[in-house]
């Protein structure tokens, strides 16, 4: 009887931990997708042509920055491109 109760409590703890992990992972995935979309939208609207600069190159490095950092990563790439460092 005690083993069954312990097993149920342990199962509930594991399910709660998995729920919080999945919840946080979904936030990270959504943030990454929004960061990549922001980078594509900036290039699609040709916003840098107004400043006389070429578009941000979409390569492996810029996609990794947007995928890992999300929207702040895309904003960082935009700022670095405006300054001329990327």
N, C-alpha and C positions, 0 to 999 in steps of 0.2 A: 504494500500500500504506500509506504513512504517513498519507495523507488518510483512509483508511478507519478506521485505528486511532484517529486524532484524533476522527473523527465518532462512533465507538462510545464513547469515553471521555466526550465532551461529552454524548452521550445519557444515559449513566449518571449523570452529575452533575446533569443537568436532572431526571431521574426521581427521584433522591434528594432534591433540593430540593422537588419537588412532593409527594413522600411526607411530608416533615416539615411542609409547609404544610397539607396535608389533615389530617394527624394533629392539628395544633394547632387548626385550624378546627373539627374535630369536638368537641374538648374545649370550645371556646367555645360551640358550639351546644348541647351537652348542659348546660352550666352555665346558659345563658340559659333553656332550657326548664325546668330545675329551679327557677330563680328565679321564673319566672312561675307554676309549679305551687305553689310555697310560698306565694305571695301569694294564689292562689285557695283553697288549703287553709285559710289563716288566716281568710279571709272565709267560707268554707263552714262552719267550725266555730264561727263567731261568738265568737271569743276576746275581741274587744274589748267585747262586751256584758257580760262579767264585770267589766270595768273601768268600765262606764258610758259607753263611747264608741261612736260609730258605726263601722261597718266602714271599712276603707281603701277610698277610691274607686278603682275600676279604670278609669282613663281613659288617654289617650294618654301623658301624662307618666309615670305609674307603670309602664305597659307598656314604655316606652322605657328607663326606669331599670333595670327587671328584664332587659330584653333585652340591654342593653349591659353591665351589671355582674353579672348573674346572681344567685346566692344572696347575695353581700354587698350587692347593690343592694336585694334584697327585705328583708334584715335592716335595712338603713339606712332604708327606708321604714317598716318596723314601728316602729323606735325613734323616728323623727321623728313618727309618728302618735301614739305613746304620750306623747311630750313635748308634743304639740299644735302642732307646727310644720308638719304636713302634714295 
